[in-house]
Amino acid sequence: MPLKNTGTEQHIKDTAKRLLFAEGKLHATTQEIADAAGVNRTALHYYFRSRDQLIAAIFQEAMRDLSQRLNECMTAEQPFKAKTENIIAVFLKHMIAFPYQETFLVTEINTLGKQLISDIQSAPVKSYLKEAAAEMEKGTIEKMDPVHFLMNLFSLLSYPLIMAPLYKKLFQVSAKDFRELIDERGKLIVRLLFKNK
């Protein structure tokens, strides 16, 4: 049996990510993924025996990427507000490029269970929460359980993008206008989370 070409394997995963995360084709078949990747289905099955195996590999890569972005942002040597602004900028940029990734991750976690979540590191999050608590003592943000502060931050970032198809219809806005609203959110989120001092 020939050796597997890791370049082809990664190309298949990258193509699947584009279909799932950028285009929202969450139920793409192995045939659709193979066609988009420019390989036949036999080749795809050579690298991934089933769609489930391919989806699991994509999920693990996405979770590693999420964990890495969180770690880099949360451990940066910056004042807390600047660090939070950076988290917002980094995550909004990623979410705009891959608007369906959050939906994919939540769906897979709910379908396959918590055992999938192995790559998220808690130390950077604990450090960030400790900094949030210190900022609350300084009075720069409202006093609350710091976990609520972080959940608020992530909710303000991700929920509008997860709900984008409904919001575009509900508010009668074009894709371009909705993108402009999302571009405004970074500064708006900072104003909502931090007190003006």
N, C-alpha and C positions, 0 to 999 in steps of 0.2 A: 504494500500500500504506500502511495507517495506521501511525503511529508506535507503537513498542512502549511499553507502560505498564510502567515499571520497578517500580511498586508491585505489579502482578500477577505480574511475573517473580519478584520477591523472595518474594511470597506462595507461589508454587509451590515455590521452593527451601526456604522455611521449613517448608512442609508435608512435603516430601520428607525433610528433616532430622528432623522429628518422627517420621515413620514408620520411618526407618532407624535413627536414633540413640537415640530414647526408647523406641520400641515394638519394635525389633529385627526389623522386616520388611525384611531386607537384600535380599530378592529381589522387592520390591514392583514391580509392573509400572507402566508409564506410565498405564494406565487406573486402577489403584488410587490412584496419586498424584493424577491429575486428579480422581477422585471425591472424595478426601479434601480437595482444595483447592477443590472446588465449581466447577470449570471443566470444559469438555468437552475431549476428547483433542485435538481440532483446535487449540484455544487453547494447550494445553500444547506441541504440536509447532510452533506459531508462535514460541514463545520458545526452545524447545530441540528441534532437529530430530530428535534421537534420545534414547533413554534414556541411552546412553553420554555424550552431550553434557551432559545434566542431571547425571549422576553426577560427571563431571569438574568441573563448576562447583561442586557441593557439596563435593567433595574439596578443591578449591583454597580455598574459604571456610573449611573446617574447619582446613586447614593454616595459613592466615593467622591464624585465631583462636588456635590452639595456640601459634604463634610469638609472638603478641602477649602472651598470658598468661605465657609463659615469660620474655619480655623484661621485662615489668612486675615480675614476682616476683624475677627474678635481679638486676635492677639497682636494686632498692629500697634506700634508705639505711637499712639495718638491720644489727644484728649478725648474724653468720652463722647462729646457731641460730634466731633469730627469723625470719630470711629463709627458712630451711628449713621452719619451722613454717607460715609463710604459704604457701609452695609446696604443702605438704601440704593445708592447709585449702582453698585455691583449687581445686586439682585434684580433691580428693575431692568437693567440692560440685558441680563440673562433671560428674564421672564418675557421680555418683549421679543427676543430672538426665538424663544422656545415656549410659546404661550400655553401649550398643552402638557408640558412636562409635569407640572404640579398635579393635574388631574390624573395623569398616568400613575404617578407615584402613590397617590392616595388610593386609587383603584386597586393597584397591586397589593398594597399593604392590607387593605380591607379584604381582598380576595384570598391572599396567600398567607396572611398572618404576620405577627410581629417578629417572627424568627428571621425575616428578611432584613430587618434593620440592624445590621451588625457593624456598619462602617461609620456611624455617627459617633464622634468623640465628645464626651461630656466635659472634659477639662476646660476647653476654651469657653464653652457656654457658662460654666460655673464662674469662671473669671469675669466674664462680661456681666453676669448677674450681680456679682460682688461690686463691680464698678457702678452699676445702676443703683444699687442700694446706697452707695456713698454719695452719688449725685442727689438722691432723694433727701439725704441728710443735709446737703448743701442748699436744698430748696430749688434746684434747677429743673427738677421734674416732680410731678405729683407723687406723694407717698402712697405706695401700694406694695403688694408682694411683687418683687422684681420679675417673677415669672409672668405676671400679668403685663408688665411693661414690654417684655419680649414677645409675648403672644400678640399683644396689640400691634407691635411693629410688623410682625410677619403677616398678620391678618390684613392690615392696611396695605401691605405690598401685594399679597397674592390674590385676595378675594376678588378685586375688580377684574383681574385678568382671567381668573377661573370663570367668572360670570360674564365675560365679554360678549358672547353671542346674544345672551338675554338683554344685557344693558344696551347694546347697540339698537336692538329692536324697541326696547322700553323707552329709551330716551330719543329715539329717531335720529341717531347720529351715524354718519358715514364712518368707514374704517379709518379714514384720514383724521376726522374730527375726534374719534375715540383715541387714536394714537396721541393727539395733542393733549387730550385730558390726562392720559397716562404720563406724558412727559412733564406735566405740571405737578404730578403727585409727589415727587421727591421733596420739594420745598414745602408742600402742604403737610406732608407727614411730619416733617421736622417741627413745623409750627404747632401741630396738634399734640406732639409728644413733649415738647420742651416749653417751659414758661419763658415769657419775655422778661428778661432782667436787664 
